[in-house]
Amino acid sequence: MSHKTFSQVTKDTLTIKKNELILDLIPIIKLLSNIDNSNDLKGSLQYKRRLKNKLFIRIDITLFQKREPQKYSNIRSSYSDSLNYVVDYERREYKPELSLTTGIEYRWGKKRIKQFTGLDIGYVHSSKTYSTYQEYIPNYINYNPNNNNPDAPLSNNNSINNAITSSHATTYNGVILNPFYGLQYHFSNRFFFSMQFGARLQLLKGKNTVIKNSPTNQYPIGSYYDFSIGNGGILNNFSLGFRF
């Protein structure tokens, strides 16, 4: 008499798909909740392509826009008397930062919860302009350019409005190395949430270009290097993904 034995094997309930498109939700969450007054705006779109059963290639494009909480800062007076007032203030203008990375991802797990790990490498570019201003304000003892429009002409013809005393631009180009670990929760066969953690290593080469120098503010010309770890935080993204 023979007996048949059966073993229960846990199978993945998700249909295999070749492609994934992932959108970072953190900028949307910040915008809706008004966290940090949404001074930092970031858009990140990621594409993944299955090479083998558990191996994926990744391409990530991120556009990051940094904005100052105030248009002008470090407001101070350099000279004043009963009739005249001279105000100095500073302004930083950031252009969008672009980063492009690609990497390999290994994934494991059954059913709806997946884990993944891997490494991304890529390129980053950004630039900013830093300027100092001096403004001659007659009869304007408590002048603040954040509460007034400094670009509007003043009524006094002898006044100097928005006179740039010094200015320089800095351009950054560099490389990114990002080891990561993450989790996915598939709430349907097509859609899933993804959370990724990592320590982004970034080596930038900065170059200063002087637009205007003054005797009190002499900006150096030339290149320098800057290295940082964890730029952008340990939580790289919290995303909504689509499989196809």
Stockholm file with secondary structure:
# STOCKHOLM 1.0

chainA/1-244         MSHKTFSQVTKDTLTIKKNELILDLIPIIKLLSNIDNSNDLKGSLQYKRRLKNKLFIRIDITLFQKREPQKYSNIRSSYSDSLNYVVDYERREYKPELSLTTGIEYRWGKKRIKQFTGLDIGYVHSSKTYSTYQEYIPNYINYNPNNNNPDAPLSNNNSINNAITSSHATTYNGVILNPFYGLQYHFSNRFFFSMQFGARLQLLKGKNTVIKNSPTNQYPIGSYYDFSIGNGGILNNFSLGFRF
#=GR chainA/1-244 SS CCCCCCCCCCCCCSCCCSEEEEEECHHHHHHHHTGGGGCEEEEEEEEEEESSSSEEEEEEEEEEEECCSSSSEEEEEEEECSSEEEEEEEEEEECCEEEEEEEEEEEECSTTEEEEEEEEEEEEEEEEEEEEEEEEEETCTTCCTTTSCTTSCCSCTTCCCSEEEEEEEEEEEEEEEEEEEEEEEESSSSEEEEEEEECCEEEEEEEEEEEECCSSCCCCCEEEEEEEESTTCSEEEEEEEEEC
#=GC SS_cons         CCCCCCCCCCCCCSCCCSEEEEEECHHHHHHHHTGGGGCEEEEEEEEEEESSSSEEEEEEEEEEEECCSSSSEEEEEEEECSSEEEEEEEEEEECCEEEEEEEEEEEECSTTEEEEEEEEEEEEEEEEEEEEEEEEEETCTTCCTTTSCTTSCCSCTTCCCSEEEEEEEEEEEEEEEEEEEEEEEESSSSEEEEEEEECCEEEEEEEEEEEECCSSCCCCCEEEEEEEESTTCSEEEEEEEEEC
//
